[in-house]
Amino acid sequence: MTPSRAEDLINKLIANKLSGDELTELLAGISNENEKQKYSDALEIYFNQLLRENRDEHE
């Protein structure tokens, strides 16, 4: 499945590979009521991945 633009921007932010224009886009997206849920979903995917990785390391 292709990541959404919100997921792409969140992943770039986490990897410290976000351009200035992309940062502006991300900030606009999280401030926009119509887009906010997409960014929330993208962050939830990332945090769930971290939880799975942490759980797998401790099993």
N, CA, C and O atoms as a GROMACS GRO file, in nm:
protein
  236
    1MET      N    1   0.084  -0.118   0.000
    1MET     CA    2   0.000   0.000   0.000
    1MET      C    3   0.089   0.124   0.000
    1MET      O    4   0.186   0.131   0.074
    2THR      N    5   0.055   0.220  -0.082
    2THR     CA    6   0.131   0.344  -0.091
    2THR      C    7   0.099   0.433   0.029
    2THR      O    8  -0.018   0.455   0.061
    3PRO      N    9   0.203   0.485   0.094
    3PRO     CA   10   0.177   0.574   0.208
    3PRO      C   11   0.106   0.702   0.164
    3PRO      O   12   0.129   0.752   0.054
    4SER      N   13   0.022   0.753   0.251
    4SER     CA   14  -0.044   0.881   0.223
    4SER      C   15   0.060   0.992   0.229
    4SER      O   16   0.171   0.972   0.278
    5ARG      N   17   0.024   1.107   0.179
    5ARG     CA   18   0.116   1.221   0.186
    5ARG      C   19   0.147   1.253   0.332
    5ARG      O   20   0.260   1.287   0.364
    6ALA      N   21   0.049   1.243   0.419
    6ALA     CA   22   0.071   1.268   0.561
    6ALA      C   23   0.174   1.170   0.617
    6ALA      O   24   0.264   1.210   0.690
    7GLU      N   25   0.161   1.041   0.582
    7GLU     CA   26   0.258   0.941   0.628
    7GLU      C   27   0.397   0.971   0.574
    7GLU      O   28   0.496   0.961   0.646
    8ASP      N   29   0.403   1.009   0.448
    8ASP     CA   30   0.531   1.041   0.385
    8ASP      C   31   0.598   1.158   0.459
    8ASP      O   32   0.718   1.152   0.488
    9LEU      N   33   0.522   1.261   0.489
    9LEU     CA   34   0.579   1.377   0.558
    9LEU      C   35   0.622   1.342   0.701
    9LEU      O   36   0.727   1.385   0.746
   10ILE      N   37   0.540   1.264   0.771
   10ILE     CA   38   0.574   1.222   0.908
   10ILE      C   39   0.702   1.138   0.905
   10ILE      O   40   0.791   1.158   0.988
   11ASN      N   41   0.712   1.045   0.810
   11ASN     CA   42   0.832   0.962   0.800
   11ASN      C   43   0.956   1.045   0.770
   11ASN      O   44   1.063   1.019   0.825
   12LYS      N   45   0.943   1.144   0.683
   12LYS     CA   46   1.056   1.232   0.654
   12LYS      C   47   1.094   1.314   0.776
   12LYS      O   48   1.212   1.338   0.802
   13LEU      N   49   0.994   1.358   0.851
   13LEU     CA   50   1.020   1.435   0.973
   13LEU      C   51   1.099   1.350   1.073
   13LEU      O   52   1.197   1.396   1.131
   14ILE      N   53   1.056   1.226   1.092
   14ILE     CA   54   1.121   1.136   1.185
   14ILE      C   55   1.265   1.106   1.142
   14ILE      O   56   1.355   1.095   1.224
   15ALA      N   57   1.284   1.094   1.011
   15ALA     CA   58   1.417   1.064   0.956
   15ALA      C   59   1.503   1.190   0.941
   15ALA      O   60   1.616   1.182   0.893
   16ASN      N   61   1.450   1.304   0.980
   16ASN     CA   62   1.520   1.432   0.969
   16ASN      C   63   1.558   1.462   0.823
   16ASN      O   64   1.668   1.510   0.795
   17LYS      N   65   1.465   1.433   0.732
   17LYS     CA   66   1.488   1.456   0.589
   17LYS      C   67   1.378   1.543   0.529
   17LYS      O   68   1.351   1.535   0.409
   18LEU      N   69   1.317   1.624   0.610
   18LEU     CA   70   1.207   1.709   0.568
   18LEU      C   71   1.262   1.841   0.516
   18LEU      O   72   1.341   1.907   0.585
   19SER      N   73   1.222   1.881   0.397
   19SER     CA   74   1.264   2.011   0.344
   19SER      C   75   1.183   2.122   0.410
   19SER      O   76   1.084   2.096   0.478
   20GLY      N   77   1.225   2.243   0.389
   20GLY     CA   78   1.152   2.356   0.444
   20GLY      C   79   1.010   2.363   0.391
   20GLY      O   80   0.916   2.390   0.466
   21ASP      N   81   0.994   2.340   0.260
   21ASP     CA   82   0.860   2.341   0.200
   21ASP      C   83   0.773   2.229   0.257
   21ASP      O   84   0.654   2.247   0.281
   22GLU      N   85   0.835   2.113   0.277
   22GLU     CA   86   0.760   2.001   0.334
   22GLU      C   87   0.720   2.028   0.479
   22GLU      O   88   0.612   1.988   0.521
   23LEU      N   89   0.806   2.094   0.554
   23LEU     CA   90   0.772   2.130   0.691
   23LEU      C   91   0.653   2.226   0.692
   23LEU      O   92   0.562   2.212   0.773
   24THR      N   93   0.655   2.321   0.602
   24THR     CA   94   0.542   2.414   0.589
   24THR      C   95   0.414   2.339   0.556
   24THR      O   96   0.308   2.367   0.613
   25GLU      N   97   0.424   2.242   0.465
   25GLU     CA   98   0.308   2.160   0.428
   25GLU      C   99   0.258   2.079   0.546
   25GLU      O  100   0.138   2.070   0.570
   26LEU      N  101   0.350   2.018   0.621
   26LEU     CA  102   0.312   1.939   0.739
   26LEU      C  103   0.242   2.027   0.843
   26LEU      O  104   0.138   1.989   0.896
   27LEU      N  105   0.299   2.142   0.871
   27LEU     CA  106   0.238   2.231   0.971
   27LEU      C  107   0.102   2.279   0.926
   27LEU      O  108   0.011   2.292   1.008
   28ALA      N  109   0.086   2.306   0.797
   28ALA     CA  110  -0.045   2.347   0.745
   28ALA      C  111  -0.144   2.232   0.759
   28ALA      O  112  -0.261   2.252   0.793
   29GLY      N  113  -0.096   2.110   0.732
   29GLY     CA  114  -0.184   1.993   0.741
   29GLY      C  115  -0.234   1.966   0.881
   29GLY      O  116  -0.351   1.934   0.901
   30ILE      N  117  -0.145   1.977   0.978
   30ILE     CA  118  -0.189   1.948   1.116
   30ILE      C  119  -0.274   2.060   1.174
   30ILE      O  120  -0.342   2.042   1.275
   31SER      N  121  -0.272   2.176   1.109
   31SER     CA  122  -0.355   2.289   1.153
   31SER      C  123  -0.490   2.291   1.083
   31SER      O  124  -0.581   2.362   1.125
   32ASN      N  125  -0.503   2.213   0.976
   32ASN     CA  126  -0.624   2.211   0.896
   32ASN      C  127  -0.719   2.104   0.950
   32ASN      O  128  -0.684   1.987   0.957
   33GLU      N  129  -0.840   2.145   0.987
   33GLU     CA  130  -0.937   2.051   1.045
   33GLU      C  131  -0.967   1.936   0.950
   33GLU      O  132  -0.990   1.824   0.996
   34ASN      N  133  -0.968   1.960   0.820
   34ASN     CA  134  -0.999   1.855   0.723
   34ASN      C  135  -0.884   1.757   0.705
   34ASN      O  136  -0.906   1.644   0.661
   35GLU      N  137  -0.762   1.797   0.737
   35GLU     CA  138  -0.644   1.714   0.719
   35GLU      C  139  -0.590   1.654   0.849
   35GLU      O  140  -0.512   1.559   0.846
   36LYS      N  141  -0.631   1.709   0.960
   36LYS     CA  142  -0.576   1.672   1.091
   36LYS      C  143  -0.582   1.522   1.118
   36LYS      O  144  -0.487   1.466   1.172
   37GLN      N  145  -0.692   1.457   1.081
   37GLN     CA  146  -0.707   1.314   1.107
   37GLN      C  147  -0.604   1.232   1.031
   37GLN      O  148  -0.557   1.130   1.082
   38LYS      N  149  -0.569   1.274   0.909
   38LYS     CA  150  -0.469   1.201   0.830
   38LYS      C  151  -0.334   1.201   0.902
   38LYS      O  152  -0.264   1.100   0.903
   39TYR      N  153  -0.298   1.314   0.960
   39TYR     CA  154  -0.171   1.323   1.033
   39TYR      C  155  -0.177   1.245   1.164
   39TYR      O  156  -0.079   1.183   1.204
   40SER      N  157  -0.291   1.248   1.228
   40SER     CA  158  -0.309   1.169   1.350
   40SER      C  159  -0.297   1.020   1.319
   40SER      O  160  -0.233   0.946   1.393
   41ASP      N  161  -0.357   0.978   1.210
   41ASP     CA  162  -0.348   0.837   1.168
   41ASP      C  163  -0.204   0.799   1.137
   41ASP      O  164  -0.158   0.691   1.175
   42ALA      N  165  -0.132   0.887   1.066
   42ALA     CA  166   0.007   0.860   1.031
   42ALA      C  167   0.093   0.845   1.156
   42ALA      O  168   0.179   0.757   1.163
   43LEU      N  169   0.071   0.930   1.255
   43LEU     CA  170   0.147   0.920   1.380
   43LEU      C  171   0.110   0.794   1.457
   43LEU      O  172   0.196   0.731   1.518
   44GLU      N  173  -0.017   0.757   1.453
   44GLU     CA  174  -0.059   0.634   1.520
   44GLU      C  175   0.008   0.513   1.457
   44GLU      O  176   0.051   0.422   1.528
   45ILE      N  177   0.018   0.510   1.325
   45ILE     CA  178   0.088   0.401   1.256
   45ILE      C  179   0.232   0.393   1.304
   45ILE      O  180   0.282   0.285   1.334
   46TYR      N  181   0.299   0.508   1.310
   46TYR     CA  182   0.438   0.511   1.354
   46TYR      C  183   0.454   0.462   1.498
   46TYR      O  184   0.541   0.380   1.526
   47PHE      N  185   0.372   0.513   1.588
   47PHE     CA  186   0.383   0.473   1.728
   47PHE      C  187   0.349   0.325   1.748
   47PHE      O  188   0.411   0.258   1.830
   48ASN      N  189   0.251   0.275   1.674
   48ASN     CA  190   0.219   0.132   1.683
   48ASN      C  191   0.335   0.047   1.636
   48ASN      O  192   0.362  -0.059   1.691
   49GLN      N  193   0.403   0.094   1.532
   49GLN     CA  194   0.522   0.023   1.483
   49GLN      C  195   0.630   0.021   1.591
   49GLN      O  196   0.692  -0.083   1.614
   50LEU      N  197   0.652   0.133   1.657
   50LEU     CA  198   0.750   0.137   1.765
   50LEU      C  199   0.713   0.041   1.878
   50LEU      O  200   0.799  -0.027   1.932
   51LEU      N  201   0.586   0.037   1.913
   51LEU     CA  202   0.542  -0.053   2.019
   51LEU      C  203   0.564  -0.199   1.980
   51LEU      O  204   0.608  -0.279   2.063
   52ARG      N  205   0.533  -0.235   1.854
   52ARG     CA  206   0.556  -0.372   1.807
   52ARG      C  207   0.704  -0.407   1.811
   52ARG      O  208   0.741  -0.516   1.856
   53GLU      N  209   0.788  -0.316   1.765
   53GLU     CA  210   0.932  -0.340   1.766
   53GLU      C  211   0.984  -0.357   1.907
   53GLU      O  212   1.067  -0.445   1.933
   54ASN      N  213   0.936  -0.275   1.998
   54ASN     CA  214   0.979  -0.284   2.138
   54ASN      C  215   0.931  -0.416   2.200
   54ASN      O  216   1.006  -0.481   2.273
   55ARG      N  217   0.810  -0.454   2.171
   55ARG     CA  218   0.755  -0.579   2.224
   55ARG      C  219   0.834  -0.698   2.169
   55ARG      O  220   0.868  -0.790   2.243
   56ASP      N  221   0.864  -0.695   2.038
   56ASP     CA  222   0.939  -0.805   1.975
   56ASP      C  223   1.080  -0.818   2.033
   56ASP      O  224   1.132  -0.929   2.045
   57GLU      N  225   1.140  -0.706   2.068
   57GLU     CA  226   1.274  -0.709   2.127
   57GLU      C  227   1.274  -0.772   2.266
   57GLU      O  228   1.374  -0.828   2.309
   58HIS      N  229   1.163  -0.762   2.335
   58HIS     CA  230   1.157  -0.809   2.473
   58HIS      C  231   1.089  -0.945   2.488
   58HIS      O  232   1.063  -0.990   2.599
   59GLU      N  233   1.062  -1.009   2.376
   59GLU     CA  234   1.001  -1.143   2.385
   59GLU      C  235   1.105  -1.250   2.376
   59GLU      O  236   1.072  -1.369   2.381
   0.00000   0.00000   0.00000
